[in-house]
Amino acid sequence: MPESDRPIAVGVDLRALVGTPTGIGFYTLAMLERLARRDDLHLVGLSHREPEYADHLRAAGVSIEVRPAPSGVVWQQVLVPRRLRLGDLDVFWSPLLTLPLDLPLPAVTTVHDLTPLLHPETHRFKVRWSIRPFLARSVASAAVVVTDAEATADDLRRYYPECAQRLEVIHPGVDPMFRRGDTDTVEQVRRDLGHPEGYLLYSGTLEPRKNLELLLDAWEAARSNDPDTLPLVLTGPAGWAKKAFFRRLERLAGEGVSWLGRLSRGELVEVMQGARWFVYPSVYEGFGLPVVEAMACGVPPIASSVSSLPEIVGDAGHLIDPYDVGELAGLLGALHRDEAAERRLGREAECRAARFDWETAAERLADALGRAAGRKR
């Protein structure tokens, strides 16, 4: 077979799928599901432990190789270079920001955000230790640096100007399961949650970067001023929010705030469909996938006016200062009085979310992998 006709062999870092996946894990899974359908690519997933969804990926056509290591960093920096030297791979892709310092193949890295550099206080020490020492070299050595949004590309140009010509902005998509709910489903979910008139929703990991203390401050201020302020529902894994935050959630449970914990994807869709507004006051986002998922369900967002979020939300929601409790409190207290704006923005949010398509994202990533491997496509 001529070299130009042979599928490009891609080694893929699967660390984001080890353990329970969060945002980057679902990004990796969604991309691999679509890349695996292509005849011009052969995917070899590499990991230090058996990843979640391994059987699903194998059935889709992804080969998976597990080489045990005491940690993901040791695996990446010691075992991966040895594997890449075997000669059967053309290019390496890391969806998890960093690359091996010893890199014997062309590589593509996806830098979702620069929070380890810009907001290190919002990460555990383990995350800072596993990313920051390798970030600059990874950006410098990658043949293509993929980002999820123009805002992150701007950050990369500012801090790593040498990579400007190698940047590729590829917006992630939204899973088709996130869509507007029918009237019966919406009403049933609201009844099941004890909020028949609807509720505000936050979805995501409970961690400092998501700015949830400010959200609770704003909600309490709004509720004290207007008892008809919509109740607040939070979903997502505990992350590393402080114990005091969970004590506060317990205290507010009887006043209109509830935390549902981590939900299955199907459960999350239904809870999003039942929401009237989606609130996401994060101090920095590389993309903000939960915002787009809520928008796809026809739920208008209230999001921070920083990083990528204005790029994602556009005119389909409200943008707020993530450090201004009063601004958010005033908005939360007024939402239940303007159902016309809620319906209008919900329709606009649904239309805007349709722009974010996994098939398009995978096509563009495949093109980037081909260019990195030296194959014109």
RODO-2510 file (C-alpha; in nm, 4 decimals, decimal comma):
residues 377
     n   res          X          Y          Z
     1     m     0,0000     0,0000     0,0000
     2     p     0,1435     0,3441    -0,0901
     3     e     0,2386     0,5503     0,2145
     4     s    -0,0136     0,8170     0,1190
     5     d    -0,2983     0,5608     0,1230
     6     r    -0,2110     0,4037     0,4581
     7     p    -0,4233     0,5242     0,7525
     8     i    -0,2409     0,7656     0,9805
     9     a    -0,1546     0,5829     1,3033
    10     v    -0,2353     0,8089     1,5973
    11     g    -0,1247     0,7430     1,9534
    12     v    -0,3691     0,8998     2,1991
    13     d    -0,3097     0,9888     2,5649
    14     l    -0,6121     0,8441     2,7501
    15     r    -0,5320     0,9721     3,1004
    16     a    -0,8431     1,1924     3,0991
    17     l    -1,0505     0,8737     3,0855
    18     v    -0,8799     0,7066     3,3825
    19     g    -1,1158     0,7230     3,6781
    20     t    -1,4495     0,9009     3,6558
    21     p    -1,4371     1,1376     3,3560
    22     t    -1,5022     1,5080     3,3891
    23     g    -1,5048     1,7703     3,1140
    24     i    -1,1772     1,6793     2,9425
    25     g    -1,2646     1,3117     2,9658
    26     f    -1,5951     1,3620     2,7865
    27     y    -1,4175     1,5791     2,5292
    28     t    -1,1691     1,2972     2,4669
    29     l    -1,4443     1,0376     2,4420
    30     a    -1,6562     1,2444     2,2030
    31     m    -1,3591     1,3120     1,9736
    32     l    -1,2442     0,9482     1,9707
    33     e    -1,5927     0,8162     1,8929
    34     r    -1,5964     1,0262     1,5769
    35     l    -1,2321     0,9941     1,4764
    36     a    -1,2641     0,6150     1,5008
    37     r    -1,5220     0,6149     1,2210
    38     r    -1,2691     0,7511     0,9733
    39     d    -1,0910     0,5230     0,7270
    40     d    -0,7863     0,7520     0,7133
    41     l    -0,6997     0,7172     1,0834
    42     h    -0,5971     0,4264     1,3042
    43     l    -0,6257     0,5124     1,6742
    44     v    -0,4137     0,3560     1,9470
    45     g    -0,5169     0,4660     2,2950
    46     l    -0,2374     0,4644     2,5528
    47     s    -0,2830     0,4686     2,9291
    48     h    -0,1287     0,3742     3,2637
    49     r    -0,4545     0,2161     3,3853
    50     e    -0,7594     0,0697     3,2179
    51     p    -0,9652     0,3722     3,1135
    52     e    -1,3371     0,4190     3,1624
    53     y    -1,5355     0,3352     2,8486
    54     a    -1,2525     0,1049     2,7344
    55     d    -1,4922    -0,1605     2,6031
    56     h    -1,6944     0,1081     2,4260
    57     l    -1,3827     0,2455     2,2579
    58     r    -1,2587    -0,0978     2,1566
    59     a    -1,5955    -0,1713     1,9989
    60     a    -1,5660     0,1556     1,8075
    61     g    -1,2304     0,0448     1,6679
    62     v    -0,9808     0,2088     1,9038
    63     s    -0,6909    -0,0153     2,0078
    64     i    -0,6028     0,0280     2,3759
    65     e    -0,2671    -0,0437     2,5349
    66     v    -0,2187    -0,0235     2,9105
    67     r     0,1319     0,0042     3,0569
    68     p     0,1010     0,0263     3,4375
    69     a     0,2828     0,3074     3,6173
    70     p     0,2654     0,4537     3,9697
    71     s     0,1267     0,7813     3,8334
    72     g     0,0101     0,9380     3,5114
    73     v     0,3069     1,1761     3,5054
    74     v     0,5638     0,8981     3,5411
    75     w     0,3846     0,7052     3,2685
    76     q     0,3760     1,0065     3,0362
    77     q     0,7360     1,1109     3,0852
    78     v     0,9036     0,7670     3,1038
    79     l     0,6905     0,4981     2,9409
    80     v     0,5219     0,6920     2,6601
    81     p     0,8484     0,7951     2,4870
    82     r     0,9572     0,4302     2,4842
    83     r     0,6248     0,3306     2,3279
    84     l     0,6411     0,6038     2,0660
    85     r     0,9839     0,4796     1,9535
    86     l     0,8495     0,1404     1,8407
    87     g     0,7973     0,2844     1,4942
    88     d     0,4338     0,1958     1,4270
    89     l     0,2814     0,5375     1,5052
    90     d     0,2877     0,8525     1,2915
    91     v     0,1680     1,1166     1,5362
    92     f     0,0786     1,1530     1,9042
    93     w    -0,2217     1,3437     2,0396
    94     s    -0,2618     1,4572     2,3994
    95     p    -0,6094     1,5910     2,4892
    96     l    -0,4722     1,6706     2,8356
    97     l    -0,2506     1,9779     2,7747
    98     t     0,0968     1,8296     2,8199
    99     l     0,3340     1,6136     2,6172
   100     p     0,6379     1,4037     2,7061
   101     l     0,9554     1,6117     2,7285
   102     d     1,1249     1,3385     2,5250
   103     l     0,9081     1,3407     2,2129
   104     p     1,0257     1,1183     1,9265
   105     l     0,7170     1,1802     1,7080
   106     p     0,5267     1,4831     1,5797
   107     a     0,2531     1,5691     1,8263
   108     v    -0,0697     1,7629     1,8675
   109     t    -0,1778     1,8883     2,2083
   110     t    -0,5136     2,0300     2,3117
   111     v    -0,4760     2,3139     2,5620
   112     h    -0,8241     2,3617     2,7043
   113     d    -0,7264     2,6507     2,9297
   114     l    -0,4318     2,8097     3,1063
   115     t    -0,5747     2,7986     3,4586
   116     p    -0,2695     2,6108     3,5963
   117     l    -0,0701     2,9193     3,4955
   118     l    -0,3233     3,2015     3,5392
   119     h    -0,5196     3,0710     3,8407
   120     p    -0,2982     2,8124     4,0136
   121     e    -0,4869     2,8628     4,3397
   122     t    -0,7915     2,6976     4,1817
   123     h    -0,6097     2,3643     4,1376
   124     r    -0,4895     2,0997     4,3763
   125     f    -0,1127     2,0715     4,4204
   126     k    -0,1228     1,7390     4,2355
   127     v    -0,2654     1,9062     3,9242
   128     r    -0,0231     2,1981     3,9398
   129     w     0,2704     1,9585     3,9774
   130     s     0,1583     1,7414     3,6856
   131     i     0,0999     2,0283     3,4399
   132     r     0,2931     2,3493     3,5101
   133     p     0,6478     2,2059     3,4819
   134     f     0,5670     2,0600     3,1391
   135     l     0,3355     2,3198     2,9865
   136     a     0,5879     2,5521     2,8200
   137     r     0,7876     2,2666     2,6654
   138     s     0,4681     2,0999     2,5458
   139     v     0,3492     2,4137     2,3688
   140     a     0,6950     2,4636     2,2201
   141     s     0,7297     2,1080     2,0884
   142     a     0,3794     2,0497     1,9513
   143     a     0,3394     2,0611     1,5747
   144     v    -0,0155     2,1900     1,6283
   145     v    -0,1614     2,3430     1,9450
   146     v    -0,5399     2,3053     1,9552
   147     t    -0,7529     2,5266     2,1776
   148     d    -1,1263     2,5251     2,2446
   149     a    -1,1843     2,8990     2,2063
   150     e    -1,0331     3,2214     2,0772
   151     a    -0,9965     3,3474     2,4345
   152     t    -0,7565     3,0651     2,5213
   153     a    -0,5733     3,1176     2,1923
   154     d    -0,5234     3,4813     2,2947
   155     d    -0,3826     3,3675     2,6299
   156     l    -0,1434     3,1322     2,4525
   157     r    -0,0268     3,4077     2,2173
   158     r     0,0364     3,6314     2,5175
   159     y     0,2346     3,3828     2,7253
   160     y     0,3836     3,1643     2,4509
   161     p     0,4081     3,3917     2,1436
   162     e     0,6309     3,1423     1,9624
   163     c     0,3314     2,9109     1,9120
   164     a     0,1113     3,1698     1,7378
   165     q     0,1564     3,0173     1,3915
   166     r     0,0791     2,6685     1,5190
   167     l    -0,2495     2,7497     1,6930
   168     e    -0,5790     2,5952     1,5817
   169     v    -0,9075     2,6983     1,7483
   170     i    -1,1530     2,4072     1,7346
   171     h    -1,4745     2,4581     1,9274
   172     p    -1,5969     2,1362     2,0924
   173     g    -1,9457     2,0129     2,0155
   174     v    -2,2476     1,9296     2,2245
   175     d    -2,3882     1,5789     2,2590
   176     p    -2,7201     1,5401     2,0680
   177     m    -2,8789     1,4013     2,3838
   178     f    -2,8835     1,7575     2,5180
   179     r    -3,1979     1,9000     2,3602
   180     r    -3,5121     2,0849     2,4643
   181     g    -3,7435     1,8694     2,6738
   182     d    -4,1108     1,8172     2,5980
   183     t    -4,3655     1,9767     2,8288
   184     d    -4,4495     1,6568     3,0166
   185     t    -4,0828     1,5793     3,0892
   186     v    -4,0114     1,9329     3,2084
   187     e    -4,3124     1,9388     3,4381
   188     q    -4,2346     1,5926     3,5788
   189     v    -3,8713     1,6802     3,6553
   190     r    -3,9768     1,9986     3,8304
   191     r    -4,2328     1,8121     4,0405
   192     d    -3,9815     1,5407     4,1279
   193     l    -3,7361     1,8044     4,2510
   194     g    -4,0067     1,9823     4,4489
   195     h    -3,9892     2,2991     4,2350
   196     p    -4,3029     2,2968     4,0158
   197     e    -4,2442     2,6580     3,9098
   198     g    -3,8917     2,5804     3,7918
   199     y    -3,5452     2,6532     3,9271
   200     l    -3,2023     2,7995     3,8644
   201     l    -2,9359     2,5413     3,7830
   202     y    -2,5600     2,5120     3,8164
   203     s    -2,3847     2,2025     3,6783
   204     g    -2,0149     2,1245     3,7074
   205     t    -1,7478     2,0224     3,9519
   206     l    -1,7714     2,1901     4,2917
   207     e    -1,4333     2,3625     4,3024
   208     p    -1,2977     2,7140     4,3683
   209     r    -1,2679     2,8167     4,0015
   210     k    -1,6439     2,7826     3,9559
   211     n    -1,7029     3,0697     4,2006
   212     l    -1,9841     2,8963     4,3865
   213     e    -1,9405     3,0899     4,7106
   214     l    -2,0299     3,4045     4,5187
   215     l    -2,3273     3,2241     4,3650
   216     l    -2,4595     3,1318     4,7087
   217     d    -2,3951     3,4853     4,8368
   218     a    -2,5902     3,6290     4,5447
   219     w    -2,8751     3,3809     4,5776
   220     e    -2,9114     3,4450     4,9520
   221     a    -2,9117     3,8203     4,8944
   222     a    -3,1737     3,7878     4,6203
   223     r    -3,3941     3,5579     4,8289
   224     s    -3,3792     3,7887     5,1322
   225     n    -3,4969     4,0756     4,9141
   226     d    -3,7605     3,8747     4,7229
   227     p    -3,8908     3,5428     4,8626
   228     d    -4,0144     3,4530     4,5113
   229     t    -3,6577     3,4226     4,3818
   230     l    -3,6315     3,0884     4,2044
   231     p    -3,4800     2,7999     4,4054
   232     l    -3,1240     2,6959     4,3216
   233     v    -3,0209     2,3413     4,2221
   234     l    -2,6566     2,2350     4,1931
   235     t    -2,5309     1,9176     4,0285
   236     g    -2,1828     1,7756     3,9843
   237     p    -1,9085     1,5937     4,1714
   238     a    -1,7721     1,7295     4,4975
   239     g    -1,4322     1,8159     4,3513
   240     w    -1,2250     1,9907     4,6147
   241     a    -1,4630     2,2483     4,7521
   242     k    -1,3942     2,3281     5,1175
   243     k    -1,5828     2,1575     5,3996
   244     a    -1,7308     2,4917     5,4980
   245     f    -1,8974     2,5099     5,1582
   246     f    -2,0748     2,1773     5,2120
   247     r    -2,1847     2,2851     5,5595
   248     r    -2,3318     2,5932     5,3978
   249     l    -2,5168     2,3790     5,1441
   250     e    -2,6643     2,1752     5,4296
   251     r    -2,7763     2,4924     5,6037
   252     l    -2,9429     2,6254     5,2891
   253     a    -3,1114     2,2961     5,2016
   254     g    -3,4308     2,3947     5,3804
   255     e    -3,4345     2,7409     5,2266
   256     g    -3,4356     2,6541     4,8570
   257     v    -3,0865     2,5304     4,7694
   258     s    -3,0176     2,1660     4,6860
   259     w    -2,7144     1,9714     4,5659
   260     l    -2,7914     1,6553     4,3680
   261     g    -2,4315     1,5313     4,3430
   262     r    -2,2967     1,3623     4,0320
   263     l    -2,5711     1,2548     3,7920
   264     s    -2,5677     1,0128     3,5026
   265     r    -2,5675     1,1771     3,1610
   266     g    -2,9344     1,0899     3,1119
   267     e    -3,0309     1,2317     3,4513
   268     l    -2,8306     1,5475     3,3832
   269     v    -3,0141     1,6050     3,0550
   270     e    -3,3506     1,5875     3,2296
   271     v    -3,2438     1,8189     3,5127
   272     m    -3,1132     2,0680     3,2563
   273     q    -3,4364     2,0482     3,0605
   274     g    -3,6325     2,1296     3,3746
   275     a    -3,4309     2,4415     3,4588
   276     r    -3,5497     2,7914     3,3771
   277     w    -3,2040     2,9528     3,3862
   278     f    -2,8514     2,8132     3,3972
   279     v    -2,6078     3,0024     3,6223
   280     y    -2,2324     2,9709     3,5721
   281     p    -2,0251     3,2443     3,7436
   282     s    -1,6853     3,0758     3,6829
   283     v    -1,3773     3,2982     3,7037
   284     y    -1,2172     3,1316     3,3986
   285     e    -1,3280     2,8787     3,1373
   286     g    -1,1474     2,7391     2,8373
   287     f    -1,4869     2,6663     2,6812
   288     g    -1,7642     2,6037     2,9341
   289     l    -1,9235     2,2838     2,8042
   290     p    -2,2042     2,2760     3,0675
   291     v    -2,3149     2,6193     2,9454
   292     v    -2,3485     2,4948     2,5873
   293     e    -2,5278     2,1789     2,7047
   294     a    -2,7838     2,3895     2,8906
   295     m    -2,8234     2,6190     2,5891
   296     a    -2,8900     2,3147     2,3693
   297     c    -3,1742     2,2283     2,6093
   298     g    -3,3261     2,5713     2,5461
   299     v    -3,2203     2,7025     2,8884
   300     p    -3,0794     3,0578     2,8769
   301     p    -2,7478     3,1076     3,0592
   302     i    -2,6185     3,3581     3,3084
   303     a    -2,2413     3,3399     3,2761
   304     s    -1,9292     3,5360     3,3606
   305     s    -1,8145     3,8066     3,1222
   306     v    -1,4584     3,6696     3,1215
   307     s    -1,2395     3,4244     2,9289
   308     s    -1,4266     3,2181     2,6678
   309     l    -1,7777     3,2591     2,8046
   310     p    -1,8778     3,5741     2,6104
   311     e    -1,7584     3,3991     2,2941
   312     i    -1,9796     3,1004     2,3719
   313     v    -2,2901     3,2766     2,5060
   314     g    -2,3005     3,5753     2,2696
   315     d    -2,6364     3,7518     2,2921
   316     a    -2,8205     3,4379     2,4031
   317     g    -2,7964     3,5066     2,7765
   318     h    -2,6786     3,7433     3,0482
   319     l    -2,3094     3,8109     3,1125
   320     i    -2,2105     3,9242     3,4618
   321     d    -1,9000     4,0369     3,6482
   322     p    -1,7872     3,7236     3,8393
   323     y    -1,6651     3,9384     4,1288
   324     d    -1,9794     4,1511     4,1742
   325     v    -2,2220     3,9841     4,4162
   326     g    -2,4699     4,2696     4,3889
   327     e    -2,4988     4,2472     4,0103
   328     l    -2,5715     3,8745     4,0183
   329     a    -2,8080     3,9089     4,3167
   330     g    -3,0107     4,1756     4,1381
   331     l    -3,0364     3,9610     3,8283
   332     l    -3,1333     3,6404     4,0131
   333     g    -3,4040     3,8254     4,2028
   334     a    -3,5600     3,9640     3,8839
   335     l    -3,5610     3,6555     3,6611
   336     h    -3,8970     3,5150     3,7709
   337     r    -4,0668     3,8414     3,6709
   338     d    -3,9617     3,8366     3,3045
   339     e    -4,0849     3,5160     3,1438
   340     a    -4,0911     3,6777     2,7996
   341     a    -3,7150     3,7362     2,8110
   342     e    -3,6679     3,3819     2,9402
   343     r    -3,8534     3,2368     2,6406
   344     r    -3,6782     3,4632     2,3897
   345     l    -3,3295     3,3944     2,5212
   346     g    -3,4076     3,0238     2,5501
   347     r    -3,4836     3,0111     2,1776
   348     e    -3,1694     3,2104     2,0965
   349     a    -2,9589     2,9865     2,3220
   350     e    -3,0894     2,6739     2,1497
   351     c    -3,0050     2,8150     1,8063
   352     r    -2,6604     2,9285     1,9145
   353     a    -2,5748     2,5911     2,0695
   354     a    -2,6415     2,4279     1,7314
   355     r    -2,3216     2,5939     1,6039
   356     f    -2,1116     2,3668     1,8239
   357     d    -2,0930     2,0347     1,6430
   358     w    -1,8744     1,7320     1,7277
   359     e    -1,8604     1,6119     1,3670
   360     t    -1,7109     1,9420     1,2554
   361     a    -1,4722     1,9437     1,5522
   362     a    -1,3509     1,5904     1,4765
   363     e    -1,3037     1,6723     1,1068
   364     r    -1,0840     1,9690     1,1953
   365     l    -0,8857     1,7709     1,4520
   366     a    -0,8290     1,4945     1,1961
   367     d    -0,6948     1,7584     0,9586
   368     a    -0,4587     1,8881     1,2299
   369     l    -0,3345     1,5352     1,3008
   370     g    -0,2718     1,4791     0,9303
   371     r    -0,0740     1,8020     0,8983
   372     a     0,1312     1,7174     1,2061
   373     a     0,2089     1,3738     1,0606
   374     g     0,3221     1,5336     0,7359
   375     r     0,0221     1,4191     0,5342
   376     k    -0,1621     1,6809     0,3290
   377     r    -0,5343     1,6095     0,3393
***
